[in-house]
Amino acid sequence: MRAGRTQGFTLLELLLVIAILGVIAGVLGWSLLGSLRASQLRDAAAQLSADLRAARSTALKSGQNVTVTTTLNAGSYTVQRGADTRTLTLPNSVQVSAQTAAAVQYRAPSGTTDGAGVIWTLRHPASGQLTQVKIVGLTGKVIVRAN
């Protein structure tokens, strides 16, 4: 007579499956974290570019010059129209630094700049990813370019 074998998994088989699932979860988690940081950087670039476009529009509509100034190597910038000054903070600790000039001024009533282009670099502190926000000379057009 043969002794019947019990159905089931051995401890070694269970540990192997748990180890494989752990590796897969780690890879997916790391990828998800990278995507999250890239999204946070895009959000910060969108906020800054929208505020630059709004500053140009305000100069066109209000008849007052509007200046946007970065706080170097920090996560904030200032929008100034006449005596009204607002300091805005970029989300998720994203930092901005100026490659060319720290400020851009939109002149009323045309909404143009002084003609020199301005490039600001946004950097995510955790990942080191970069995005550039470029203000084209004279026209003041805003271009966002991921690196």
Buried (B, 14 or more C-beta within 10 A) or exposed (E): EEEEEEEEEEEEEEEEEEEEEEEEEEEEEEEEEEEEBBEBBBBBBBBBBEBBBBBBEBBBEEEBBBBBBBBEEEBEBBBBBEEEEEEBEBEBBBBBBBEEBBEBBBBBEEBBBBEEBBBBBBBBEBBEBBBBBBBEBEBBBBEBEEE
